[in-house]
Each structure stands twice: as C-alpha cells, then as structure tokens.
Amino acid sequence: MPDGNQNYTICRLYFNDLDNLAVAFFDSMMKNKQGGRIEEKIAISKVSEIYDYREKLLKTVRVYLKEMK
C-alpha cells in the first residue's frame, strides 16, 4: 500500500440501533477534508441485506488490490 498501512476498511457496519441499521462502503481512494477515506453509507432494514451489496464489497477489494501494484 502506498502509505505502508496494511489495514484498510472494506466496509463499516452500523448496527448500534436496530431501527437505524446501515452499512458503509469505501470503494474509492478519495479522502475527506480530515484525511479519512470517504464512505458511502446506505440504510438497510435487516442485516441479511448485506448480501445485496456483494459487488460493492468486491469493488472495494479490487481498489485495494490495484493500489498494491
């Protein structure tokens, strides 16, 4: 990885509030003003909906693999 960090977030799960479930994806290397990666947060109604976002998860992994080359 360009910055030497070997630990990158693929997705973030927001399950603290059962009425406000969400999953966030990091499928680009764009950064916010604070220097953290920009996340795309998507509301879900049940945990099993994560499977609907398989391609977004794979896209994030591909971004990391591309950065490693």
PyMOL Python script that loads the backbone (N, CA, C, O; Angstrom):
from pymol import cmd

cmd.read_pdbstr("""\
ATOM      1  N   MET A   1       0.835  -1.179   0.000  1.00  0.00           N
ATOM      2  CA  MET A   1       0.000   0.000   0.000  1.00  0.00           C
ATOM      3  C   MET A   1       0.884   1.249   0.000  1.00  0.00           C
ATOM      4  O   MET A   1       1.964   1.243   0.590  1.00  0.00           O
ATOM      5  N   PRO A   2       0.445   2.282  -0.637  1.00  0.00           N
ATOM      6  CA  PRO A   2       1.275   3.479  -0.766  1.00  0.00           C
ATOM      7  C   PRO A   2       1.706   4.076   0.557  1.00  0.00           C
ATOM      8  O   PRO A   2       2.833   4.563   0.653  1.00  0.00           O
ATOM      9  N   ASP A   3       0.872   4.065   1.577  1.00  0.00           N
ATOM     10  CA  ASP A   3       1.236   4.693   2.847  1.00  0.00           C
ATOM     11  C   ASP A   3       1.798   3.699   3.864  1.00  0.00           C
ATOM     12  O   ASP A   3       2.040   4.066   5.013  1.00  0.00           O
ATOM     13  N   GLY A   4       2.007   2.457   3.459  1.00  0.00           N
ATOM     14  CA  GLY A   4       2.577   1.458   4.347  1.00  0.00           C
ATOM     15  C   GLY A   4       1.569   0.791   5.269  1.00  0.00           C
ATOM     16  O   GLY A   4       1.906  -0.180   5.948  1.00  0.00           O
ATOM     17  N   ASN A   5       0.362   1.281   5.306  1.00  0.00           N
ATOM     18  CA  ASN A   5      -0.672   0.695   6.152  1.00  0.00           C
ATOM     19  C   ASN A   5      -1.196  -0.573   5.493  1.00  0.00           C
ATOM     20  O   ASN A   5      -1.522  -0.565   4.306  1.00  0.00           O
ATOM     21  N   GLN A   6      -1.279  -1.651   6.245  1.00  0.00           N
ATOM     22  CA  GLN A   6      -1.785  -2.905   5.711  1.00  0.00           C
ATOM     23  C   GLN A   6      -3.212  -3.188   6.174  1.00  0.00           C
ATOM     24  O   GLN A   6      -3.773  -4.227   5.828  1.00  0.00           O
ATOM     25  N   ASN A   7      -3.798  -2.294   6.939  1.00  0.00           N
ATOM     26  CA  ASN A   7      -5.146  -2.487   7.459  1.00  0.00           C
ATOM     27  C   ASN A   7      -6.077  -1.435   6.887  1.00  0.00           C
ATOM     28  O   ASN A   7      -6.027  -0.271   7.283  1.00  0.00           O
ATOM     29  N   TYR A   8      -6.925  -1.844   5.957  1.00  0.00           N
ATOM     30  CA  TYR A   8      -7.882  -0.940   5.346  1.00  0.00           C
ATOM     31  C   TYR A   8      -9.286  -1.462   5.560  1.00  0.00           C
ATOM     32  O   TYR A   8      -9.526  -2.670   5.539  1.00  0.00           O
ATOM     33  N   THR A   9     -10.197  -0.553   5.764  1.00  0.00           N
ATOM     34  CA  THR A   9     -11.593  -0.905   5.986  1.00  0.00           C
ATOM     35  C   THR A   9     -12.256  -1.228   4.661  1.00  0.00           C
ATOM     36  O   THR A   9     -12.171  -0.449   3.712  1.00  0.00           O
ATOM     37  N   ILE A  10     -12.911  -2.366   4.596  1.00  0.00           N
ATOM     38  CA  ILE A  10     -13.659  -2.747   3.398  1.00  0.00           C
ATOM     39  C   ILE A  10     -15.081  -2.216   3.499  1.00  0.00           C
ATOM     40  O   ILE A  10     -15.629  -1.678   2.537  1.00  0.00           O
ATOM     41  N   CYS A  11     -15.664  -2.374   4.671  1.00  0.00           N
ATOM     42  CA  CYS A  11     -16.977  -1.791   4.916  1.00  0.00           C
ATOM     43  C   CYS A  11     -17.107  -1.543   6.414  1.00  0.00           C
ATOM     44  O   CYS A  11     -16.346  -2.086   7.215  1.00  0.00           O
ATOM     45  N   ARG A  12     -18.063  -0.733   6.768  1.00  0.00           N
ATOM     46  CA  ARG A  12     -18.330  -0.456   8.179  1.00  0.00           C
ATOM     47  C   ARG A  12     -19.805  -0.759   8.411  1.00  0.00           C
ATOM     48  O   ARG A  12     -20.666  -0.343   7.637  1.00  0.00           O
ATOM     49  N   LEU A  13     -20.084  -1.488   9.485  1.00  0.00           N
ATOM     50  CA  LEU A  13     -21.449  -1.865   9.814  1.00  0.00           C
ATOM     51  C   LEU A  13     -21.951  -1.006  10.962  1.00  0.00           C
ATOM     52  O   LEU A  13     -21.292  -0.897  11.997  1.00  0.00           O
ATOM     53  N   TYR A  14     -23.095  -0.408  10.783  1.00  0.00           N
ATOM     54  CA  TYR A  14     -23.727   0.413  11.808  1.00  0.00           C
ATOM     55  C   TYR A  14     -24.938  -0.343  12.344  1.00  0.00           C
ATOM     56  O   TYR A  14     -26.038  -0.251  11.800  1.00  0.00           O
ATOM     57  N   PHE A  15     -24.712  -1.093  13.422  1.00  0.00           N
ATOM     58  CA  PHE A  15     -25.760  -1.933  13.998  1.00  0.00           C
ATOM     59  C   PHE A  15     -26.080  -1.541  15.436  1.00  0.00           C
ATOM     60  O   PHE A  15     -26.700  -2.324  16.155  1.00  0.00           O
ATOM     61  N   ASN A  16     -25.680  -0.364  15.871  1.00  0.00           N
ATOM     62  CA  ASN A  16     -25.907   0.059  17.254  1.00  0.00           C
ATOM     63  C   ASN A  16     -27.373   0.298  17.565  1.00  0.00           C
ATOM     64  O   ASN A  16     -27.800   0.134  18.708  1.00  0.00           O
ATOM     65  N   ASP A  17     -28.138   0.679  16.571  1.00  0.00           N
ATOM     66  CA  ASP A  17     -29.549   0.991  16.745  1.00  0.00           C
ATOM     67  C   ASP A  17     -30.341   0.127  15.768  1.00  0.00           C
ATOM     68  O   ASP A  17     -30.237   0.313  14.555  1.00  0.00           O
ATOM     69  N   LEU A  18     -31.122  -0.803  16.274  1.00  0.00           N
ATOM     70  CA  LEU A  18     -31.840  -1.737  15.404  1.00  0.00           C
ATOM     71  C   LEU A  18     -32.850  -1.045  14.493  1.00  0.00           C
ATOM     72  O   LEU A  18     -33.282  -1.633  13.502  1.00  0.00           O
ATOM     73  N   ASP A  19     -33.228   0.172  14.805  1.00  0.00           N
ATOM     74  CA  ASP A  19     -34.143   0.929  13.951  1.00  0.00           C
ATOM     75  C   ASP A  19     -33.399   1.749  12.906  1.00  0.00           C
ATOM     76  O   ASP A  19     -34.025   2.355  12.036  1.00  0.00           O
ATOM     77  N   ASN A  20     -32.077   1.775  12.982  1.00  0.00           N
ATOM     78  CA  ASN A  20     -31.252   2.570  12.080  1.00  0.00           C
ATOM     79  C   ASN A  20     -30.058   1.765  11.590  1.00  0.00           C
ATOM     80  O   ASN A  20     -28.921   2.206  11.755  1.00  0.00           O
ATOM     81  N   LEU A  21     -30.275   0.624  11.008  1.00  0.00           N
ATOM     82  CA  LEU A  21     -29.183  -0.203  10.503  1.00  0.00           C
ATOM     83  C   LEU A  21     -28.617   0.426   9.240  1.00  0.00           C
ATOM     84  O   LEU A  21     -29.351   0.993   8.430  1.00  0.00           O
ATOM     85  N   ALA A  22     -27.301   0.318   9.082  1.00  0.00           N
ATOM     86  CA  ALA A  22     -26.666   0.860   7.878  1.00  0.00           C
ATOM     87  C   ALA A  22     -25.354   0.128   7.629  1.00  0.00           C
ATOM     88  O   ALA A  22     -24.765  -0.469   8.531  1.00  0.00           O
ATOM     89  N   VAL A  23     -24.927   0.193   6.402  1.00  0.00           N
ATOM     90  CA  VAL A  23     -23.625  -0.336   6.008  1.00  0.00           C
ATOM     91  C   VAL A  23     -22.943   0.758   5.182  1.00  0.00           C
ATOM     92  O   VAL A  23     -23.587   1.429   4.376  1.00  0.00           O
ATOM     93  N   ALA A  24     -21.648   0.927   5.387  1.00  0.00           N
ATOM     94  CA  ALA A  24     -20.897   1.951   4.655  1.00  0.00           C
ATOM     95  C   ALA A  24     -19.796   1.274   3.852  1.00  0.00           C
ATOM     96  O   ALA A  24     -19.147   0.340   4.322  1.00  0.00           O
ATOM     97  N   PHE A  25     -19.601   1.757   2.647  1.00  0.00           N
ATOM     98  CA  PHE A  25     -18.606   1.198   1.740  1.00  0.00           C
ATOM     99  C   PHE A  25     -17.532   2.230   1.431  1.00  0.00           C
ATOM    100  O   PHE A  25     -17.782   3.435   1.437  1.00  0.00           O
ATOM    101  N   PHE A  26     -16.335   1.731   1.163  1.00  0.00           N
ATOM    102  CA  PHE A  26     -15.173   2.568   0.859  1.00  0.00           C
ATOM    103  C   PHE A  26     -14.615   2.121  -0.484  1.00  0.00           C
ATOM    104  O   PHE A  26     -13.500   1.604  -0.551  1.00  0.00           O
ATOM    105  N   ASP A  27     -15.383   2.315  -1.554  1.00  0.00           N
ATOM    106  CA  ASP A  27     -14.979   1.768  -2.838  1.00  0.00           C
ATOM    107  C   ASP A  27     -14.229   2.754  -3.732  1.00  0.00           C
ATOM    108  O   ASP A  27     -14.184   2.586  -4.951  1.00  0.00           O
ATOM    109  N   SER A  28     -13.647   3.771  -3.126  1.00  0.00           N
ATOM    110  CA  SER A  28     -12.741   4.649  -3.868  1.00  0.00           C
ATOM    111  C   SER A  28     -11.645   5.090  -2.900  1.00  0.00           C
ATOM    112  O   SER A  28     -11.768   4.910  -1.689  1.00  0.00           O
ATOM    113  N   MET A  29     -10.602   5.654  -3.427  1.00  0.00           N
ATOM    114  CA  MET A  29      -9.498   6.113  -2.575  1.00  0.00           C
ATOM    115  C   MET A  29      -9.623   7.606  -2.269  1.00  0.00           C
ATOM    116  O   MET A  29      -8.687   8.212  -1.747  1.00  0.00           O
ATOM    117  N   MET A  30     -10.782   8.202  -2.593  1.00  0.00           N
ATOM    118  CA  MET A  30     -10.980   9.626  -2.319  1.00  0.00           C
ATOM    119  C   MET A  30     -10.997   9.876  -0.819  1.00  0.00           C
ATOM    120  O   MET A  30     -11.472   9.045  -0.046  1.00  0.00           O
ATOM    121  N   LYS A  31     -10.474  11.030  -0.415  1.00  0.00           N
ATOM    122  CA  LYS A  31     -10.385  11.367   1.004  1.00  0.00           C
ATOM    123  C   LYS A  31     -11.207  12.605   1.308  1.00  0.00           C
ATOM    124  O   LYS A  31     -11.413  13.460   0.447  1.00  0.00           O
ATOM    125  N   ASN A  32     -11.681  12.689   2.570  1.00  0.00           N
ATOM    126  CA  ASN A  32     -12.417  13.871   3.013  1.00  0.00           C
ATOM    127  C   ASN A  32     -11.429  14.921   3.519  1.00  0.00           C
ATOM    128  O   ASN A  32     -10.218  14.707   3.464  1.00  0.00           O
ATOM    129  N   LYS A  33     -11.933  16.048   4.009  1.00  0.00           N
ATOM    130  CA  LYS A  33     -11.071  17.147   4.457  1.00  0.00           C
ATOM    131  C   LYS A  33     -10.178  16.756   5.622  1.00  0.00           C
ATOM    132  O   LYS A  33      -9.091  17.311   5.781  1.00  0.00           O
ATOM    133  N   GLN A  34     -10.624  15.805   6.441  1.00  0.00           N
ATOM    134  CA  GLN A  34      -9.840  15.370   7.597  1.00  0.00           C
ATOM    135  C   GLN A  34      -8.802  14.312   7.223  1.00  0.00           C
ATOM    136  O   GLN A  34      -8.014  13.896   8.073  1.00  0.00           O
ATOM    137  N   GLY A  35      -8.793  13.878   5.975  1.00  0.00           N
ATOM    138  CA  GLY A  35      -7.807  12.897   5.527  1.00  0.00           C
ATOM    139  C   GLY A  35      -8.297  11.469   5.574  1.00  0.00           C
ATOM    140  O   GLY A  35      -7.577  10.562   5.157  1.00  0.00           O
ATOM    141  N   GLY A  36      -9.502  11.241   6.070  1.00  0.00           N
ATOM    142  CA  GLY A  36     -10.069   9.891   6.085  1.00  0.00           C
ATOM    143  C   GLY A  36     -10.726   9.581   4.754  1.00  0.00           C
ATOM    144  O   GLY A  36     -11.105  10.483   4.007  1.00  0.00           O
ATOM    145  N   ARG A  37     -10.856   8.306   4.471  1.00  0.00           N
ATOM    146  CA  ARG A  37     -11.488   7.909   3.209  1.00  0.00           C
ATOM    147  C   ARG A  37     -12.980   8.193   3.251  1.00  0.00           C
ATOM    148  O   ARG A  37     -13.619   8.066   4.295  1.00  0.00           O
ATOM    149  N   ILE A  38     -13.519   8.571   2.126  1.00  0.00           N
ATOM    150  CA  ILE A  38     -14.945   8.882   2.018  1.00  0.00           C
ATOM    151  C   ILE A  38     -15.733   7.584   1.996  1.00  0.00           C
ATOM    152  O   ILE A  38     -15.419   6.660   1.245  1.00  0.00           O
ATOM    153  N   GLU A  39     -16.761   7.530   2.830  1.00  0.00           N
ATOM    154  CA  GLU A  39     -17.606   6.341   2.875  1.00  0.00           C
ATOM    155  C   GLU A  39     -18.974   6.649   2.286  1.00  0.00           C
ATOM    156  O   GLU A  39     -19.481   7.766   2.392  1.00  0.00           O
ATOM    157  N   GLU A  40     -19.550   5.639   1.670  1.00  0.00           N
ATOM    158  CA  GLU A  40     -20.914   5.725   1.165  1.00  0.00           C
ATOM    159  C   GLU A  40     -21.786   4.923   2.121  1.00  0.00           C
ATOM    160  O   GLU A  40     -21.717   3.694   2.147  1.00  0.00           O
ATOM    161  N   LYS A  41     -22.599   5.610   2.899  1.00  0.00           N
ATOM    162  CA  LYS A  41     -23.419   4.969   3.918  1.00  0.00           C
ATOM    163  C   LYS A  41     -24.809   4.700   3.352  1.00  0.00           C
ATOM    164  O   LYS A  41     -25.467   5.596   2.825  1.00  0.00           O
ATOM    165  N   ILE A  42     -25.242   3.438   3.473  1.00  0.00           N
ATOM    166  CA  ILE A  42     -26.526   3.018   2.928  1.00  0.00           C
ATOM    167  C   ILE A  42     -27.374   2.416   4.045  1.00  0.00           C
ATOM    168  O   ILE A  42     -26.927   1.514   4.754  1.00  0.00           O
ATOM    169  N   ALA A  43     -28.583   2.912   4.194  1.00  0.00           N
ATOM    170  CA  ALA A  43     -29.505   2.376   5.197  1.00  0.00           C
ATOM    171  C   ALA A  43     -30.034   1.024   4.734  1.00  0.00           C
ATOM    172  O   ALA A  43     -30.343   0.833   3.558  1.00  0.00           O
ATOM    173  N   ILE A  44     -30.130   0.100   5.667  1.00  0.00           N
ATOM    174  CA  ILE A  44     -30.712  -1.211   5.387  1.00  0.00           C
ATOM    175  C   ILE A  44     -31.771  -1.490   6.448  1.00  0.00           C
ATOM    176  O   ILE A  44     -31.727  -0.922   7.540  1.00  0.00           O
ATOM    177  N   SER A  45     -32.715  -2.357   6.128  1.00  0.00           N
ATOM    178  CA  SER A  45     -33.779  -2.644   7.088  1.00  0.00           C
ATOM    179  C   SER A  45     -33.539  -3.929   7.864  1.00  0.00           C
ATOM    180  O   SER A  45     -34.125  -4.140   8.925  1.00  0.00           O
ATOM    181  N   LYS A  46     -32.663  -4.800   7.325  1.00  0.00           N
ATOM    182  CA  LYS A  46     -32.307  -6.028   8.038  1.00  0.00           C
ATOM    183  C   LYS A  46     -30.888  -6.442   7.657  1.00  0.00           C
ATOM    184  O   LYS A  46     -30.406  -6.133   6.567  1.00  0.00           O
ATOM    185  N   VAL A  47     -30.244  -7.133   8.559  1.00  0.00           N
ATOM    186  CA  VAL A  47     -28.837  -7.498   8.390  1.00  0.00           C
ATOM    187  C   VAL A  47     -28.604  -8.307   7.114  1.00  0.00           C
ATOM    188  O   VAL A  47     -27.579  -8.131   6.455  1.00  0.00           O
ATOM    189  N   SER A  48     -29.515  -9.170   6.764  1.00  0.00           N
ATOM    190  CA  SER A  48     -29.326 -10.022   5.588  1.00  0.00           C
ATOM    191  C   SER A  48     -29.232  -9.234   4.286  1.00  0.00           C
ATOM    192  O   SER A  48     -28.820  -9.788   3.266  1.00  0.00           O
ATOM    193  N   GLU A  49     -29.601  -7.968   4.295  1.00  0.00           N
ATOM    194  CA  GLU A  49     -29.484  -7.144   3.087  1.00  0.00           C
ATOM    195  C   GLU A  49     -28.028  -6.905   2.679  1.00  0.00           C
ATOM    196  O   GLU A  49     -27.759  -6.468   1.560  1.00  0.00           O
ATOM    197  N   ILE A  50     -27.109  -7.185   3.569  1.00  0.00           N
ATOM    198  CA  ILE A  50     -25.686  -7.030   3.239  1.00  0.00           C
ATOM    199  C   ILE A  50     -25.341  -7.840   1.990  1.00  0.00           C
ATOM    200  O   ILE A  50     -24.518  -7.419   1.177  1.00  0.00           O
ATOM    201  N   TYR A  51     -25.970  -8.993   1.847  1.00  0.00           N
ATOM    202  CA  TYR A  51     -25.703  -9.847   0.688  1.00  0.00           C
ATOM    203  C   TYR A  51     -26.064  -9.157  -0.625  1.00  0.00           C
ATOM    204  O   TYR A  51     -25.520  -9.510  -1.671  1.00  0.00           O
ATOM    205  N   ASP A  52     -26.960  -8.190  -0.590  1.00  0.00           N
ATOM    206  CA  ASP A  52     -27.343  -7.452  -1.791  1.00  0.00           C
ATOM    207  C   ASP A  52     -26.216  -6.549  -2.291  1.00  0.00           C
ATOM    208  O   ASP A  52     -26.261  -6.064  -3.421  1.00  0.00           O
ATOM    209  N   TYR A  53     -25.219  -6.329  -1.459  1.00  0.00           N
ATOM    210  CA  TYR A  53     -24.132  -5.409  -1.792  1.00  0.00           C
ATOM    211  C   TYR A  53     -22.811  -6.134  -2.040  1.00  0.00           C
ATOM    212  O   TYR A  53     -21.735  -5.568  -1.848  1.00  0.00           O
ATOM    213  N   ARG A  54     -22.904  -7.354  -2.455  1.00  0.00           N
ATOM    214  CA  ARG A  54     -21.724  -8.176  -2.732  1.00  0.00           C
ATOM    215  C   ARG A  54     -20.778  -7.474  -3.709  1.00  0.00           C
ATOM    216  O   ARG A  54     -19.571  -7.424  -3.476  1.00  0.00           O
ATOM    217  N   GLU A  55     -21.321  -6.938  -4.789  1.00  0.00           N
ATOM    218  CA  GLU A  55     -20.488  -6.303  -5.804  1.00  0.00           C
ATOM    219  C   GLU A  55     -19.773  -5.065  -5.266  1.00  0.00           C
ATOM    220  O   GLU A  55     -18.630  -4.809  -5.644  1.00  0.00           O
ATOM    221  N   LYS A  56     -20.416  -4.298  -4.400  1.00  0.00           N
ATOM    222  CA  LYS A  56     -19.760  -3.120  -3.803  1.00  0.00           C
ATOM    223  C   LYS A  56     -18.595  -3.559  -2.922  1.00  0.00           C
ATOM    224  O   LYS A  56     -17.546  -2.914  -2.911  1.00  0.00           O
ATOM    225  N   LEU A  57     -18.775  -4.648  -2.189  1.00  0.00           N
ATOM    226  CA  LEU A  57     -17.685  -5.163  -1.361  1.00  0.00           C
ATOM    227  C   LEU A  57     -16.515  -5.613  -2.234  1.00  0.00           C
ATOM    228  O   LEU A  57     -15.357  -5.318  -1.936  1.00  0.00           O
ATOM    229  N   LEU A  58     -16.825  -6.320  -3.299  1.00  0.00           N
ATOM    230  CA  LEU A  58     -15.768  -6.779  -4.203  1.00  0.00           C
ATOM    231  C   LEU A  58     -15.069  -5.601  -4.883  1.00  0.00           C
ATOM    232  O   LEU A  58     -13.858  -5.642  -5.103  1.00  0.00           O
ATOM    233  N   LYS A  59     -15.819  -4.560  -5.214  1.00  0.00           N
ATOM    234  CA  LYS A  59     -15.219  -3.372  -5.830  1.00  0.00           C
ATOM    235  C   LYS A  59     -14.200  -2.743  -4.886  1.00  0.00           C
ATOM    236  O   LYS A  59     -13.131  -2.315  -5.321  1.00  0.00           O
ATOM    237  N   THR A  60     -14.525  -2.685  -3.600  1.00  0.00           N
ATOM    238  CA  THR A  60     -13.599  -2.129  -2.616  1.00  0.00           C
ATOM    239  C   THR A  60     -12.320  -2.955  -2.555  1.00  0.00           C
ATOM    240  O   THR A  60     -11.223  -2.398  -2.520  1.00  0.00           O
ATOM    241  N   VAL A  61     -12.451  -4.262  -2.542  1.00  0.00           N
ATOM    242  CA  VAL A  61     -11.275  -5.130  -2.507  1.00  0.00           C
ATOM    243  C   VAL A  61     -10.432  -4.913  -3.757  1.00  0.00           C
ATOM    244  O   VAL A  61      -9.204  -4.869  -3.681  1.00  0.00           O
ATOM    245  N   ARG A  62     -11.083  -4.777  -4.897  1.00  0.00           N
ATOM    246  CA  ARG A  62     -10.337  -4.541  -6.145  1.00  0.00           C
ATOM    247  C   ARG A  62      -9.572  -3.220  -6.107  1.00  0.00           C
ATOM    248  O   ARG A  62      -8.455  -3.130  -6.616  1.00  0.00           O
ATOM    249  N   VAL A  63     -10.171  -2.205  -5.507  1.00  0.00           N
ATOM    250  CA  VAL A  63      -9.486  -0.909  -5.369  1.00  0.00           C
ATOM    251  C   VAL A  63      -8.197  -1.100  -4.564  1.00  0.00           C
ATOM    252  O   VAL A  63      -7.145  -0.587  -4.948  1.00  0.00           O
ATOM    253  N   TYR A  64      -8.273  -1.825  -3.462  1.00  0.00           N
ATOM    254  CA  TYR A  64      -7.082  -2.068  -2.641  1.00  0.00           C
ATOM    255  C   TYR A  64      -6.038  -2.869  -3.394  1.00  0.00           C
ATOM    256  O   TYR A  64      -4.849  -2.553  -3.340  1.00  0.00           O
ATOM    257  N   LEU A  65      -6.473  -3.901  -4.094  1.00  0.00           N
ATOM    258  CA  LEU A  65      -5.522  -4.719  -4.852  1.00  0.00           C
ATOM    259  C   LEU A  65      -4.831  -3.892  -5.924  1.00  0.00           C
ATOM    260  O   LEU A  65      -3.635  -4.064  -6.162  1.00  0.00           O
ATOM    261  N   LYS A  66      -5.561  -3.003  -6.569  1.00  0.00           N
ATOM    262  CA  LYS A  66      -4.972  -2.135  -7.586  1.00  0.00           C
ATOM    263  C   LYS A  66      -3.927  -1.210  -6.961  1.00  0.00           C
ATOM    264  O   LYS A  66      -2.884  -0.955  -7.562  1.00  0.00           O
ATOM    265  N   GLU A  67      -4.202  -0.712  -5.766  1.00  0.00           N
ATOM    266  CA  GLU A  67      -3.272   0.187  -5.074  1.00  0.00           C
ATOM    267  C   GLU A  67      -1.996  -0.548  -4.663  1.00  0.00           C
ATOM    268  O   GLU A  67      -0.951   0.085  -4.517  1.00  0.00           O
ATOM    269  N   MET A  68      -2.056  -1.853  -4.476  1.00  0.00           N
ATOM    270  CA  MET A  68      -0.894  -2.631  -4.034  1.00  0.00           C
ATOM    271  C   MET A  68       0.119  -2.819  -5.154  1.00  0.00           C
ATOM    272  O   MET A  68       1.302  -3.034  -4.889  1.00  0.00           O
ATOM    273  N   LYS A  69      -0.329  -2.740  -6.393  1.00  0.00           N
ATOM    274  CA  LYS A  69       0.555  -2.999  -7.540  1.00  0.00           C
ATOM    275  C   LYS A  69       1.522  -1.878  -7.767  1.00  0.00           C
ATOM    276  O   LYS A  69       2.333  -1.940  -8.691  1.00  0.00           O
TER     277      LYS A  69
END
""", "prot")
cmd.dss("prot")
cmd.show_as("cartoon", "prot")
cmd.util.cbc("prot")
cmd.orient("prot")
